[in-house]
């Protein structure tokens, strides 16, 4: 396949091309691994989505957390008045965290890019690619516009349409975007979290990372796809762990 013509247009053009013309974006990232615009756009979209989703998370906590706390052995052994005080205090703190969870969006983008960049760098060494950490970090941040930015925004739109009170668990919020969770409609807890994390945006992102590794770092296709699938499964495992009470 002939390679697309490489220019050094702004990082904003690279973000657009990640969605409409990935091969052009990968060729540009190979020559100029920029990520500033991608980080800004992913953060803005993610923050908007997180703010809109906040009321749904607060509703879930208000309806499910009291029973979970009451079942905690450390709380159950307390006198009734102290139990209620402890539960009320925990609910108050949890609600505040849910309302201000948007502040973790930019941190999450950078941590994800750091971890994915390191994993791709390991794959690069094992498969004899010629990429660098800087290139893989930039690739990850640019792809986060889809995997985090657009994903959070769409979840927020769904919450607005359905209403915050229509969600009964955090996994239900996570599974609002169509994905592999549709194959297991009755699943809950870790199983729902595992498959719910594999939605259209995460699968789209993983495909872009796999193809991007071949374009940015010349990693062989098989090695690139294996690496991308490993990252997908790791993310799903973390989601399953987080949903063990959901």
C-alpha positions in Angstrom: 0.0 0.0 0.0 1.3 3.5 -0.8 1.8 5.7 2.1 -0.2 9.0 2.4 1.6 12.2 1.8 2.9 13.5 5.2 2.7 17.1 6.1 3.1 18.9 9.4 -0.3 20.5 9.9 -1.5 21.3 13.3 -2.4 18.8 15.9 -6.0 19.8 15.5 -5.9 18.4 11.9 -4.5 15.2 13.3 -7.4 14.9 15.8 -9.8 15.3 12.9 -8.0 12.7 10.8 -8.0 10.2 13.6 -11.8 10.0 13.0 -12.1 10.6 9.3 -8.7 9.5 7.9 -6.7 7.4 10.4 -3.9 6.5 7.9 -3.1 10.2 7.4 -3.2 10.8 11.1 -0.8 7.9 11.8 1.6 9.0 9.1 1.7 12.5 10.6 2.1 11.2 14.1 5.1 9.2 13.0 6.8 12.4 11.8 5.4 14.8 14.3 4.0 13.1 17.4 1.8 16.0 18.7 -0.9 15.5 21.3 -1.7 18.9 22.8 -4.9 19.5 20.8 -6.0 15.9 21.3 -5.6 16.2 25.1 -7.6 19.5 25.2 -10.4 18.1 23.0 -10.6 14.8 24.8 -10.6 16.6 28.2 -13.4 19.0 27.2 -15.6 16.3 25.8 -14.9 14.0 28.7 -15.6 16.8 31.3 -18.9 17.7 29.6 -20.0 14.0 29.6 -18.8 13.5 33.2 -20.7 16.5 34.5 -23.9 15.3 32.8 -23.5 11.8 34.0 -22.9 13.0 37.6 -26.6 13.0 38.7 -27.0 9.4 37.5 -24.0 8.3 39.6 -25.3 10.2 42.6 -28.7 8.6 42.2 -27.1 5.1 42.1 -25.1 5.9 45.2 -28.1 7.2 47.1 -30.2 4.1 46.3 -27.6 1.3 46.6 -24.9 2.5 49.0 -26.9 2.5 52.2 -27.6 -1.2 51.9 -24.0 -2.0 51.1 -22.7 0.0 54.0 -25.3 -1.6 56.4 -24.0 -5.0 55.4 -20.4 -4.1 56.2 -19.3 -6.0 59.3 -17.4 -3.0 60.7 -20.5 -0.8 60.5 -23.1 -3.4 61.4 -21.5 -3.9 64.9 -21.9 -0.2 65.7 -25.0 1.2 67.6 -27.9 2.1 65.4 -27.4 5.9 65.7 -23.7 5.6 64.9 -24.5 3.4 61.9 -26.9 6.0 60.5 -24.3 8.7 61.1 -21.6 6.7 59.3 -23.8 5.9 56.4 -25.0 9.5 56.0 -21.4 10.8 56.2 -20.2 8.3 53.6 -23.1 9.1 51.3 -22.4 12.8 51.5 -18.7 12.3 50.6 -19.6 9.9 47.8 -22.1 12.4 46.3 -19.5 15.2 46.4 -16.9 12.9 44.7 -19.5 12.0 42.0 -20.3 15.6 41.3 -16.7 16.6 40.9 -15.5 13.4 39.2 -14.9 15.5 36.1 -11.6 16.7 37.6 -10.2 13.2 37.1 -10.8 13.2 33.3 -7.5 14.9 32.3 -5.6 12.8 34.9 -7.2 9.6 33.5 -6.3 10.5 29.9 -2.6 11.1 30.9 -2.4 7.9 33.0 -4.0 5.8 30.3 -1.6 7.3 27.7 1.4 6.6 30.0 0.4 3.0 30.6 -0.5 2.3 27.0 2.6 4.0 25.8 4.7 1.8 27.9 2.9 -1.4 26.8 3.3 -0.4 23.2 7.0 0.4 23.8 7.4 -3.1 25.2 5.7 -4.6 22.1 7.9 -2.4 19.9 11.0 -3.9 21.5 9.7 -7.5 21.3 8.5 -7.1 17.7 11.5 -5.1 16.5 9.5 -1.9 15.6 11.1 1.5 15.3 8.7 3.5 17.3 9.5 5.6 20.4 7.6 6.2 23.7 6.9 9.8 22.5 5.1 8.5 19.4 3.1 5.9 21.2 2.1 8.3 23.9 0.9 10.8 21.3 -0.9 8.0 19.5 -2.7 7.1 22.8 -3.7 10.6 23.6 -5.1 11.2 20.1 -7.1 8.0 20.2 -8.5 9.1 23.6 -10.6 11.7 21.8 -12.7 8.7 20.8 -12.2 6.3 23.7 -12.7 8.8 26.4 -13.9 12.1 24.9 -16.7 10.9 22.6 -17.5 7.9 24.8 -18.2 10.1 27.9 -20.1 12.6 25.8 -22.4 9.9 24.3 -23.0 8.4 27.8 -24.0 11.9 29.0 -26.4 12.3 26.1 -28.0 8.9 26.9 -28.3 9.9 30.5 -30.0 13.2 29.5 -32.5 11.3 27.2 -33.3 8.5 29.7 -33.1 10.5 32.9 -30.7 10.1 35.7 -33.1 8.2 37.9 -33.5 5.4 35.3 -30.1 3.9 36.3 -29.9 1.5 39.2 -26.2 0.7 39.2 -22.9 2.0 38.0 -22.6 -0.8 35.5 -25.9 0.2 34.0 -24.4 3.7 33.4 -21.3 2.2 32.0 -23.3 -0.2 29.8 -25.5 2.6 28.4 -23.4 2.7 25.2 -24.1 -0.4 23.0 -21.4 -3.1 23.2 -20.7 -6.7 24.0 -22.8 -6.4 27.2 -25.8 -6.7 24.9 -24.9 -10.4 24.5 -25.5 -10.9 28.2 -28.6 -8.9 29.1 -29.0 -10.5 32.5 -25.4 -10.1 33.6 -24.5 -8.0 36.7 -21.5 -7.3 38.8 -18.0 -8.1 37.5 -19.4 -9.9 34.4 -21.4 -6.9 33.4 -18.5 -4.6 34.1 -16.2 -6.7 32.0 -18.3 -6.9 28.9 -19.9 -3.4 29.5 -16.4 -1.8 29.1 -16.2 -3.3 25.6 -18.5 -0.8 23.9 -18.4 0.6 20.4 -16.0 3.4 21.4 -13.5 1.1 23.3 -13.5 -1.4 20.4 -13.0 1.5 17.9 -10.1 2.8 20.0 -8.5 -0.6 20.2 -8.7 -1.0 16.5 -7.1 2.4 16.0 -4.3 1.6 18.4 -3.6 -1.7 16.6 -3.5 -0.1 13.2 -1.7 2.9 14.6 1.1 0.8 16.0 1.9 -0.4 12.5 1.8 3.1 11.0 3.6 5.0 13.8 6.1 2.4 14.9 6.2 -0.2 12.1 5.2 -3.0 14.5 4.0 -6.1 12.5 0.3 -6.4 12.3 -0.1 -9.6 14.3 2.0 -8.2 17.2 0.1 -4.9 17.1 -3.3 -6.6 17.3 -2.2 -8.9 20.1 -0.9 -5.9 22.0 -4.1 -4.0 21.4 -6.3 -6.9 22.6 -4.2 -7.3 25.7 -4.8 -3.7 26.5 -8.5 -4.2 25.9 -8.6 -7.2 28.3 -6.7 -5.3 30.9 -9.1 -2.5 30.8 -12.1 -4.9 31.0 -10.5 -6.6 34.0 -10.2 -3.3 35.8 -13.8 -2.5 34.9 -14.9 -5.9 36.3 -13.1 -5.3 39.5 -14.7 -1.9 39.9 -18.1 -3.4 39.3 -17.9 -6.2 41.8 -20.5 -4.4 44.0 -22.4 -2.9 41.1 
